[in-house]
Amino acid sequence: MKKSSFSSVILGAAFLMATSAVGPGFLTQTTVFTKQLAASFGFVILLSVVLDIFAQLNIWRVLTVSEKRAQDVANQTIFGSGYVLAALIAFGGLAFNIGNIAGAGLGLEVLFGLKVEYGAIISAVIGIGIFLYKEAGKALDLTTKILGLLMILLIIYVVYASQPPLGEAVFRTFYPEKVDVFAIITLVGGTVGGYITFAGAHRLIDAGISGKESMPEVNRAATTGILLTALIRYLLFLASLGVVALGLTIDDANPPASVFQNAAGTIGYKIFGVVMWCAAITSVIGAAYTSVSFIKTFHSKIEKNTKIITVAFIAFSTLIFILIGKPIKVLIFAGTINGFILPVGLALVLLASRRKKIVGDYKHPLWMQLAGWLVVVVMTSFIILTILGELAK
C-alpha cells in the first residue's frame, strides 16, 4: 500500500469512528443534557473522553494485532461469546440506525421542506449507493472525512454566534456542581458503545492494516477518532450552553434545532439541517458497515454477500422508522443500550489480550489492561446504579 493511501485509510478509520459516534443521537443527547446540567455537563464530557480513550486503545490494539474481528476474538476467548456479542452489536446498531435514518430525513426537511419520511428514503438511497460503488472502501473514507470536517466548521460558527460563557464552561468541566450517572452512561454509550467501539478497528483490518508493526498507526487512528469526537461534542456543548445561559427556550421536540436557531436565527436553522444530515448519513454508513462486519465471518455465504446484507440493513432500518417514528426517544434509548454493551465487549477483548493463541508474542501493556478494566468496573457500576434507580421509581 502506498504511503498516501496508507495515511488515507488511517485517517479514514479515525473519521469513521468519530462520525459514527457523531450522529443525530449525539446531537440530541448533548443538547438535552446541557439543558439539564448546564456548564457541569462539561465534566461528563471530560470523563467520557477519558473512558473512551482507554476503551478504544485496548480494543483497537488487540483486534489489529490479532488480525481478527471482535466476534472471532470473543469466540476464541469464551466459546459462543462472539455470537452473543454480534447479536448485541447488531441490535444496538439497528436501534441507532433507525434514529440515524430519522435524523437524515429531518435534516433534508429543514433544508428543502421535504417530509421527514421522504428525506429518510432519499438519504437511505444515498447510503446504499456508497456501498454499491465498486471502490466502496475509498468512498467510505472520503465521505466520512469531508462531511466530518464540514460539521466541525459549521458548529464552530454556531458557537461563535451563541457566545457561551467560556470561563464558566471550563471551570465546571473540572469542578462540576452536579454529576448525572445516566448522562455518563448515555454519553459513553453514544460515543464508543456498541458498534462504534469497533468501527475503526474493523475498517483497519479490512484494509489490511494489522499486526504489531502497525501499532503506532493504530494508536494514532484511535486517539484521533476520540479527540475528533470530543472536539465536536464540546463545541456543540458550548453552543447549547450559550443558548441556555441567555435564558432562551430549548424545544424538547427537537432540542438541537432550537439551539442552532436561537444562536444564529434562520441561517442557524439551515446550518442545523446541514449538520444533522451530515451527522446522520455518516452514522448510517458507519452503523451498517460495522454491524454487518460482526456477522460476515460466521459463514462464507454471508461474507460473499456482504454488500447485499448491508443494503438490506439500511433498507430495514428505514422501513422501521417509517412504521414507528418517535426518533428522539429512540436516539436517547439507543445510546443507553450501547452503553450497556461496552463493558461486555471490552472485557472480552481484555481477556483475549492475555491469550497467546490470539495475540501471539505481542505483550499488551499492563497499564492499558488496568485502565481497560477500570472502564469495565466504572461502566458496570454506573449501569447497576441506573438500574437500581429505575427500579426505585
C-alpha positions in Angstrom: 0.0 0.0 0.0 1.4 3.5 -1.0 2.2 5.8 1.9 -0.5 8.3 0.8 -3.1 5.5 0.6 -2.0 4.1 4.0 -2.4 7.5 5.7 -5.7 8.0 4.0 -7.0 4.7 5.4 -5.7 5.6 8.9 -7.4 8.9 8.9 -10.5 7.4 7.3 -10.7 4.8 10.1 -10.5 7.7 12.7 -13.2 9.7 10.9 -15.4 6.5 10.5 -15.3 6.0 14.3 -15.8 9.8 15.0 -18.6 10.3 12.5 -20.3 7.0 13.6 -20.4 8.5 17.1 -21.5 11.9 15.9 -24.9 11.0 14.7 -28.4 12.5 15.4 -28.3 10.8 18.8 -25.1 12.6 19.6 -26.6 16.0 18.7 -29.8 15.2 20.7 -28.0 13.8 23.8 -25.6 16.7 24.0 -28.3 19.3 23.8 -30.7 17.5 26.2 -28.0 17.0 28.9 -26.7 20.6 28.5 -30.2 21.8 29.2 -30.3 19.6 32.3 -26.8 20.1 33.7 -25.7 23.5 32.2 -22.0 24.1 32.5 -21.5 20.9 34.6 -22.1 18.8 31.5 -18.5 19.7 30.6 -17.4 17.3 33.3 -19.5 14.5 31.9 -17.8 15.1 28.5 -14.3 15.1 30.1 -15.0 11.8 32.0 -16.4 10.2 28.9 -13.4 11.2 26.8 -11.0 9.5 29.4 -13.1 6.4 29.4 -13.3 6.4 25.6 -9.6 6.7 25.1 -8.9 3.7 27.4 -11.6 1.6 25.8 -10.6 2.4 22.3 -6.8 1.9 22.7 -7.4 -1.5 24.2 -9.9 -2.7 21.6 -8.1 -1.3 18.5 -4.7 -2.6 19.6 -5.8 -6.1 20.5 -8.0 -6.6 17.4 -5.5 -5.3 14.9 -2.6 -7.2 16.4 -4.7 -10.4 16.3 -5.8 -9.6 12.8 -9.2 -10.8 13.7 -12.6 -9.0 14.1 -14.1 -8.7 17.6 -16.6 -11.6 17.2 -13.9 -14.1 16.3 -11.6 -12.9 19.1 -14.5 -13.3 21.5 -15.3 -16.8 20.3 -11.7 -17.8 20.8 -11.7 -16.3 24.3 -15.0 -17.8 25.6 -16.8 -20.2 23.3 -20.0 -18.8 21.9 -19.5 -15.3 23.3 -18.7 -13.9 19.9 -22.3 -14.8 18.7 -23.7 -13.1 21.8 -21.6 -10.0 21.2 -22.5 -9.9 17.5 -26.2 -10.2 18.4 -25.9 -7.3 20.9 -24.0 -5.2 18.4 -26.5 -5.8 15.6 -29.4 -4.9 17.9 -27.7 -1.8 19.2 -26.6 -0.8 15.6 -30.2 -1.3 14.3 -31.6 0.9 17.2 -29.1 3.6 16.3 -29.6 3.3 12.6 -33.4 3.9 13.0 -32.5 7.2 14.6 -29.8 7.9 12.1 -32.3 7.5 9.2 -34.8 9.7 11.0 -32.1 12.4 11.5 -31.2 12.3 7.9 -34.8 12.8 7.0 -35.1 15.7 9.5 -32.0 17.3 8.0 -33.5 17.3 4.5 -36.8 18.6 5.8 -35.0 21.6 7.3 -33.0 22.3 4.1 -35.6 21.6 1.4 -39.0 21.4 3.1 -39.4 17.7 2.3 -41.5 15.4 4.5 -39.2 13.6 7.0 -40.2 10.2 5.6 -39.2 11.3 2.0 -35.9 12.7 3.2 -35.2 9.5 5.1 -35.8 7.4 2.0 -33.6 9.7 -0.2 -30.8 9.5 2.4 -31.1 5.7 2.6 -30.7 5.5 -1.2 -27.6 7.7 -1.0 -26.1 5.4 1.8 -26.9 2.3 -0.2 -25.3 3.9 -3.3 -22.0 4.3 -1.4 -21.9 0.6 -0.6 -22.8 -0.5 -4.1 -20.0 1.6 -5.5 -17.1 -0.5 -6.9 -14.5 1.2 -4.6 -16.7 1.2 -1.6 -13.8 1.4 0.9 -12.4 4.5 -0.6 -15.8 6.1 -0.9 -16.4 5.3 2.7 -13.2 7.0 3.8 -13.7 10.1 1.6 -17.3 10.6 2.6 -16.7 10.5 6.3 -13.7 12.8 6.1 -15.4 15.5 4.0 -18.7 15.5 6.0 -16.8 15.3 9.3 -14.8 18.4 8.6 -17.9 20.2 7.3 -19.7 19.5 10.6 -16.8 20.9 12.6 -16.6 24.2 10.7 -20.4 24.8 10.8 -20.6 24.1 14.6 -17.7 26.5 15.2 -19.7 29.2 13.5 -22.7 28.5 15.7 -20.5 28.5 18.9 -19.3 32.0 17.8 -22.9 33.2 17.3 -24.1 31.8 20.6 -21.3 33.5 22.7 -21.2 30.9 25.5 -19.7 31.7 28.9 -16.3 30.1 28.2 -14.8 30.7 31.7 -17.8 29.0 33.4 -17.7 26.1 31.0 -14.0 25.4 31.5 -14.3 25.8 35.3 -17.3 23.4 35.6 -15.6 20.9 33.3 -13.2 20.2 36.2 -15.4 21.3 39.2 -19.0 20.3 38.4 -21.9 21.4 40.5 -23.7 18.1 39.9 -22.9 14.8 38.2 -25.5 12.7 36.4 -24.7 8.9 36.1 -27.4 8.3 33.5 -25.8 11.1 31.4 -22.4 9.4 31.6 -23.7 6.0 30.6 -25.7 7.5 27.7 -22.7 9.7 26.6 -20.1 6.9 26.7 -22.6 4.6 25.0 -23.3 7.1 22.3 -19.6 7.7 21.8 -17.9 4.3 22.0 -20.7 2.0 23.0 -22.0 -0.8 20.8 -20.7 -1.0 17.3 -18.9 2.4 17.5 -16.1 1.0 19.6 -15.2 -1.5 16.8 -15.9 0.6 13.7 -12.4 1.9 13.1 -10.6 -1.3 14.1 -12.7 -3.4 11.7 -12.0 -0.8 9.0 -8.2 -1.1 9.5 -8.4 -4.9 9.4 -10.5 -4.8 6.2 -7.8 -2.6 4.7 -5.0 -4.9 5.7 -3.5 -2.7 8.3 -2.8 -5.0 11.2 0.0 -6.8 13.2 2.5 -5.5 15.7 4.3 -3.3 13.1 1.1 -1.2 12.7 0.7 -0.3 16.4 1.9 3.4 16.1 -0.6 4.0 13.3 -3.4 2.2 15.2 -2.7 4.3 18.3 -2.8 7.4 16.2 -6.0 6.5 14.5 -7.8 5.6 17.8 -6.7 8.7 19.6 -7.5 10.9 16.6 -11.0 9.5 16.4 -11.7 10.0 20.1 -10.3 13.6 20.0 -12.4 14.5 16.9 -15.5 13.2 18.7 -14.6 15.1 21.9 -14.0 18.3 19.9 -17.3 18.2 18.1 -19.2 17.3 21.3 -17.5 20.1 23.3 -18.2 22.6 20.6 -21.9 21.5 20.5 -22.0 21.7 24.3 -20.7 25.3 24.1 -23.3 26.3 21.5 -26.0 24.8 23.7 -24.7 26.4 26.8 -24.7 29.8 25.1 -28.4 29.4 24.4 -29.1 28.1 28.0 -27.1 31.0 29.5 -29.2 33.5 27.6 -32.4 32.0 29.1 -33.7 31.0 25.7 -36.0 28.0 25.4 -34.8 24.7 24.0 -37.6 22.9 22.3 -38.0 19.3 23.7 -39.5 18.2 20.4 -36.2 19.0 18.5 -33.5 20.1 21.0 -30.5 20.6 18.7 -32.6 22.5 16.0 -33.7 25.1 18.6 -30.1 25.6 19.8 -28.9 26.4 16.2 -31.9 28.6 15.5 -31.7 30.5 18.8 -28.0 31.1 18.3 -28.0 32.2 14.7 -31.5 32.7 13.5 -32.7 31.4 10.1 -29.1 30.8 9.0 -28.5 28.8 12.1 -31.6 26.7 11.4 -30.4 25.9 7.9 -26.9 25.1 9.3 -28.6 22.7 11.7 -30.1 21.0 8.6 -26.7 20.5 7.0 -25.1 19.4 10.3 -27.9 17.0 11.1 -27.8 15.4 7.6 -24.0 15.1 7.6 -24.1 13.5 11.1 -26.9 11.2 10.2 -25.7 9.9 6.8 -22.2 9.2 8.1 -23.7 7.4 11.1 -25.9 5.4 8.7 -22.8 4.3 6.8 -20.9 3.5 10.0 -23.6 1.6 11.7 -24.4 -0.5 8.6 -20.7 -1.2 7.8 -19.8 -2.2 11.4 -22.9 -4.2 12.3 -22.6 -6.3 9.2 -18.8 -6.8 9.8 -19.8 -8.6 13.0 -21.7 -11.4 11.2 -19.8 -11.7 7.9 -17.2 -14.1 9.3 -19.7 -16.6 10.6 -20.3 -18.1 7.2 -18.7 -17.9 3.7 -22.1 -17.1 2.1 -22.6 -14.1 4.4 -19.1 -12.8 3.6 -19.7 -13.3 -0.1 -23.0 -11.3 0.1 -21.8 -8.5 2.5 -22.9 -5.7 0.2 -26.4 -7.1 -0.2 -26.8 -7.6 3.5 -25.5 -4.1 4.2 -28.0 -2.7 1.8 -30.8 -4.8 3.4 -29.7 -3.4 6.9 -30.1 0.2 5.7 -33.4 -0.6 4.0 -34.8 -2.4 7.0 -33.8 0.5 9.4 -35.6 2.9 7.1 -38.7 0.8 7.0 -38.8 0.5 10.8 -38.5 4.3 11.1 -41.3 5.0 8.7 -43.6 2.5 10.6 -42.7 3.5 14.1 -41.3 7.1 14.2 -40.6 8.8 17.5 -36.9 9.4 16.7 -35.9 11.5 19.8 -36.9 8.7 22.3 -35.2 6.1 20.1 -31.9 8.1 20.0 -31.6 8.5 23.8 -32.6 4.8 24.3 -30.0 3.6 21.7 -27.2 5.5 23.5 -28.1 3.9 26.8 -28.4 0.4 25.3 -25.0 0.7 23.7 -23.5 1.9 27.0 -24.6 -1.4 28.4 -22.8 -3.3 25.6 -19.4 -1.6 26.2 -18.2 -3.4 29.3 -19.1 -6.7 27.8 -17.2 -6.2 24.6 -14.2 -4.5 26.4 -14.0 -7.3 29.0 -13.8 -10.0 26.3 -11.1 -8.1 24.4 -9.1 -7.6 27.7 -9.3 -11.4 28.4 -8.2 -12.0 24.8 -5.1 -9.8 25.2 -3.6 -12.4 27.6 -4.1 -15.3 25.1 -1.1 -16.2 23.1 -3.2 -18.2 20.6 -4.9 -14.9 19.8 -2.2 -12.2 20.0 0.9 -14.3 19.5 4.1 -12.9 21.2 2.6 -9.4 21.5 2.7 -8.1 25.1 -0.3 -5.8 25.8 0.9 -3.0 28.1 -0.1 -3.6 31.8 -1.1 0.0 32.3 -3.5 -0.3 29.4 -5.0 -3.5 30.7 -5.6 -1.9 34.1 -7.1 1.2 32.5 -9.4 -1.0 30.4 -10.6 -3.0 33.5 -11.2 0.3 35.3 -13.5 1.3 32.5 -15.3 -2.0 32.7 -15.8 -1.6 36.5 -16.8 2.0 36.3 -19.3 1.4 33.5 -20.7 -1.7 35.2 -21.1 0.2 38.4 -22.9 3.1 36.6 -25.2 0.6 34.9 -26.1 -1.1 38.2 -26.8 2.3 39.8 -29.0 3.3 36.8 -31.0 0.0 37.0 -31.5 0.4 40.8 -32.6 4.0 40.3 -35.2 3.0 37.7 -36.5 0.2 40.0 -36.8 2.6 42.9 -39.1 4.9 40.9 
